[in-house]
Amino acid sequence: MDIIGGIGSFVLSLLTFVIAFAVLYIVGKKFLTEATRKALNQRDFSPAVVSLGASIAGAIALFGAVAIGAYVAGFPTILAAFATITGALALGVAFAAGDIIENFVAGIFILKDKPFEVGDYIEWNGNGGIVREINLRVSKLDTWDNEQLTVPNGELANAVVKNTQAHETRRVTVDIGVDYGTDVDKAREILLEEAAAIDGVLEDPEPAAPLTTLDDSAIVFNARMWINPRETGAGGVKHKFTETVMDRFDDAGIGFPYPHTEVVGSLDVQQTEASAVADD
């Protein structure tokens, strides 16, 4: 009877723990995460900070539910074991998960320093993508080919990151080469007209087209246009500008150069006597 009573008492305590844990975790997680999101949004924090805060609130809800559930169920040994296991895990993580800790700390610095935010297009170490999420350990980005990149925060924190959307304006440049002998003023006029006609190109600063290079086979203009990078894509502007300029140059008789080699000199041809030619 004592054994049966002990088993029954244990089962009752276990059920109490499970029920208390489930209720506390579900309710606590929902309350803490929603309260955290609301508080951070009211203070105009970035979506990345809001996401990070919600993740931390969910982790706090989990640990709190385990501790309170064990206390309600009368499992003091569980509390002691939980504290011991937590300390051991923390020590093990510190030694065995150096990269994880490094990426976690890097994520905090990214959120603090704000070299980029969710929605920005960035480039680093030959890679590039639109930032979709900044999490505790990694950041997720989408490429122009709709491929997802999952990048450790440590790599982004230690790399030179180019943020093309950090400012309200961005300069777009396109090199256009024309034949020597071309009417420079006419060519520049066409370049400026086509640049100004593209949707999204700003009037201030106005487009420019200085002659920058005297190449072997071409004189090269550096066409310059300014856009708002959060409203207009640089790639689309480059493509549109190149196509329209090609059509206008063809209509105006302005040629696009190609590499060629011109041989200058004379060639001396001597006729060989018939007797010196072998018979077939």
RODRENKOL-215591 format. One line per field, with one value per residue (C-alpha): residue number from 1; y, z, x. Coordinates in steps of 0.05 Angstrom, whole numbers, plus 5000, padded with zeros to 4 digits. Last residue first. Layout:
<vokols>
seq = c(NUM; ...)
v = c(Y; ...)
w = c(Z; ...)
u = c(X; ...)
</vokols>
This chain:
<vokols>
seq = c(280; 279; 278; 277; 276; 275; 274; 273; 272; 271; 270; 269; 268; 267; 266; 265; 264; 263; 262; 261; 260; 259; 258; 257; 256; 255; 254; 253; 252; 251; 250; 249; 248; 247; 246; 245; 244; 243; 242; 241; 240; 239; 238; 237; 236; 235; 234; 233; 232; 231; 230; 229; 228; 227; 226; 225; 224; 223; 222; 221; 220; 219; 218; 217; 216; 215; 214; 213; 212; 211; 210; 209; 208; 207; 206; 205; 204; 203; 202; 201; 200; 199; 198; 197; 196; 195; 194; 193; 192; 191; 190; 189; 188; 187; 186; 185; 184; 183; 182; 181; 180; 179; 178; 177; 176; 175; 174; 173; 172; 171; 170; 169; 168; 167; 166; 165; 164; 163; 162; 161; 160; 159; 158; 157; 156; 155; 154; 153; 152; 151; 150; 149; 148; 147; 146; 145; 144; 143; 142; 141; 140; 139; 138; 137; 136; 135; 134; 133; 132; 131; 130; 129; 128; 127; 126; 125; 124; 123; 122; 121; 120; 119; 118; 117; 116; 115; 114; 113; 112; 111; 110; 109; 108; 107; 106; 105; 104; 103; 102; 101; 100; 99; 98; 97; 96; 95; 94; 93; 92; 91; 90; 89; 88; 87; 86; 85; 84; 83; 82; 81; 80; 79; 78; 77; 76; 75; 74; 73; 72; 71; 70; 69; 68; 67; 66; 65; 64; 63; 62; 61; 60; 59; 58; 57; 56; 55; 54; 53; 52; 51; 50; 49; 48; 47; 46; 45; 44; 43; 42; 41; 40; 39; 38; 37; 36; 35; 34; 33; 32; 31; 30; 29; 28; 27; 26; 25; 24; 23; 22; 21; 20; 19; 18; 17; 16; 15; 14; 13; 12; 11; 10; 9; 8; 7; 6; 5; 4; 3; 2; 1)
v = c(5375; 5403; 5442; 5517; 5543; 5537; 5585; 5640; 5668; 5736; 5784; 5819; 5877; 5896; 5967; 5999; 6009; 5952; 5975; 5934; 5933; 5937; 5956; 6026; 6045; 6090; 6154; 6158; 6198; 6144; 6091; 6136; 6145; 6070; 6054; 6109; 6080; 6011; 6033; 6080; 6027; 5975; 6023; 6049; 5978; 5959; 6020; 6004; 6062; 6077; 6060; 6077; 6148; 6161; 6202; 6196; 6198; 6181; 6171; 6185; 6145; 6162; 6098; 6053; 6060; 6096; 6170; 6169; 6217; 6256; 6283; 6261; 6293; 6281; 6334; 6330; 6349; 6327; 6256; 6194; 6152; 6148; 6156; 6219; 6256; 6202; 6201; 6276; 6277; 6222; 6253; 6320; 6287; 6254; 6319; 6357; 6304; 6302; 6235; 6234; 6178; 6127; 6124; 6093; 6096; 6083; 6079; 6110; 6108; 6156; 6142; 6188; 6182; 6146; 6076; 6041; 6015; 5987; 5961; 5916; 5909; 5845; 5830; 5842; 5807; 5744; 5744; 5749; 5681; 5685; 5647; 5665; 5653; 5649; 5693; 5704; 5776; 5747; 5742; 5752; 5717; 5739; 5690; 5680; 5721; 5738; 5793; 5778; 5797; 5834; 5840; 5806; 5809; 5767; 5784; 5793; 5838; 5871; 5899; 5913; 5942; 5914; 5896; 5943; 5957; 5983; 5991; 5999; 5970; 5915; 5896; 5897; 5849; 5803; 5802; 5780; 5722; 5705; 5702; 5661; 5612; 5609; 5595; 5537; 5485; 5524; 5575; 5527; 5476; 5527; 5550; 5479; 5463; 5523; 5506; 5434; 5454; 5504; 5452; 5399; 5446; 5463; 5390; 5372; 5420; 5382; 5403; 5408; 5483; 5491; 5448; 5487; 5553; 5533; 5500; 5557; 5610; 5576; 5574; 5644; 5672; 5638; 5668; 5738; 5731; 5714; 5772; 5820; 5796; 5804; 5875; 5892; 5868; 5905; 5971; 6005; 6059; 6063; 6040; 5982; 5960; 5960; 5925; 5871; 5859; 5855; 5807; 5763; 5764; 5751; 5695; 5663; 5667; 5639; 5580; 5569; 5577; 5532; 5478; 5480; 5478; 5420; 5381; 5396; 5377; 5313; 5296; 5311; 5265; 5211; 5217; 5213; 5153; 5118; 5132; 5108; 5045; 5033; 5047; 5000)
w = c(2830; 2800; 2846; 2838; 2828; 2753; 2752; 2783; 2848; 2847; 2903; 2945; 2989; 3040; 3066; 3133; 3181; 3212; 3247; 3306; 3330; 3395; 3386; 3383; 3388; 3331; 3331; 3271; 3307; 3301; 3325; 3383; 3404; 3403; 3443; 3493; 3504; 3519; 3565; 3605; 3616; 3639; 3686; 3716; 3728; 3763; 3809; 3837; 3854; 3917; 3975; 3932; 3918; 3853; 3824; 3754; 3727; 3656; 3652; 3580; 3545; 3482; 3445; 3411; 3454; 3510; 3522; 3589; 3631; 3587; 3637; 3633; 3688; 3714; 3762; 3837; 3841; 3783; 3810; 3766; 3787; 3719; 3663; 3621; 3656; 3637; 3564; 3557; 3591; 3547; 3484; 3500; 3517; 3448; 3413; 3452; 3437; 3362; 3348; 3315; 3359; 3366; 3428; 3498; 3551; 3624; 3670; 3739; 3790; 3849; 3911; 3951; 4017; 4050; 4079; 4019; 3984; 4048; 4033; 4089; 4103; 4142; 4216; 4238; 4176; 4188; 4262; 4247; 4215; 4145; 4122; 4048; 4016; 3940; 3905; 3845; 3868; 3934; 3998; 4066; 4134; 4193; 4242; 4316; 4354; 4293; 4241; 4188; 4116; 4094; 4018; 3987; 3967; 3966; 3941; 4011; 4032; 3997; 4028; 4006; 4064; 4083; 4154; 4179; 4162; 4197; 4257; 4312; 4367; 4327; 4293; 4361; 4390; 4330; 4338; 4411; 4387; 4330; 4379; 4428; 4373; 4349; 4419; 4428; 4463; 4520; 4537; 4518; 4567; 4623; 4608; 4604; 4671; 4703; 4674; 4695; 4766; 4769; 4741; 4789; 4848; 4821; 4806; 4877; 4903; 4866; 4902; 4841; 4850; 4855; 4794; 4753; 4776; 4753; 4687; 4669; 4685; 4640; 4582; 4593; 4595; 4528; 4497; 4522; 4491; 4424; 4429; 4443; 4382; 4337; 4363; 4354; 4282; 4268; 4288; 4353; 4350; 4426; 4418; 4377; 4433; 4485; 4440; 4419; 4492; 4515; 4460; 4475; 4550; 4547; 4495; 4528; 4597; 4575; 4538; 4586; 4650; 4626; 4600; 4661; 4711; 4675; 4670; 4742; 4770; 4728; 4757; 4828; 4818; 4788; 4846; 4898; 4863; 4861; 4935; 4953; 4913; 4948; 5016; 5000)
u = c(6064; 6127; 6172; 6178; 6249; 6245; 6186; 6226; 6198; 6163; 6181; 6127; 6149; 6096; 6089; 6072; 6013; 5973; 5909; 5883; 5811; 5773; 5700; 5671; 5597; 5578; 5538; 5493; 5440; 5387; 5437; 5458; 5385; 5371; 5434; 5418; 5349; 5376; 5432; 5387; 5334; 5384; 5420; 5356; 5330; 5394; 5394; 5326; 5279; 5239; 5287; 5348; 5324; 5360; 5417; 5445; 5516; 5539; 5614; 5630; 5684; 5723; 5737; 5788; 5850; 5813; 5808; 5771; 5728; 5681; 5631; 5558; 5516; 5445; 5415; 5425; 5368; 5325; 5322; 5319; 5259; 5226; 5278; 5272; 5329; 5379; 5355; 5363; 5431; 5460; 5432; 5463; 5530; 5532; 5516; 5569; 5621; 5608; 5640; 5709; 5734; 5678; 5634; 5640; 5586; 5604; 5543; 5539; 5482; 5489; 5448; 5402; 5365; 5423; 5436; 5404; 5466; 5495; 5565; 5590; 5665; 5666; 5674; 5602; 5574; 5616; 5600; 5525; 5527; 5495; 5433; 5424; 5356; 5351; 5300; 5347; 5357; 5384; 5344; 5376; 5373; 5416; 5445; 5457; 5405; 5363; 5366; 5313; 5297; 5360; 5362; 5422; 5495; 5557; 5628; 5656; 5598; 5539; 5475; 5404; 5364; 5295; 5312; 5367; 5440; 5502; 5456; 5508; 5463; 5428; 5493; 5528; 5476; 5483; 5558; 5549; 5506; 5554; 5612; 5571; 5553; 5625; 5651; 5602; 5644; 5675; 5621; 5567; 5593; 5595; 5524; 5501; 5532; 5500; 5432; 5439; 5455; 5397; 5349; 5375; 5361; 5293; 5278; 5298; 5247; 5193; 5129; 5085; 5078; 5155; 5167; 5116; 5147; 5217; 5196; 5148; 5202; 5252; 5204; 5176; 5247; 5262; 5199; 5218; 5287; 5255; 5207; 5264; 5303; 5242; 5230; 5303; 5302; 5236; 5270; 5252; 5198; 5187; 5115; 5141; 5187; 5131; 5082; 5131; 5151; 5079; 5062; 5122; 5110; 5035; 5039; 5099; 5067; 5000; 5030; 5087; 5047; 4990; 5037; 5083; 5025; 4993; 5058; 5078; 5010; 5011; 5080; 5056; 4996; 5040; 5088; 5032; 5002; 5070; 5080; 5011; 5021; 5088; 5057; 5000)
</vokols>
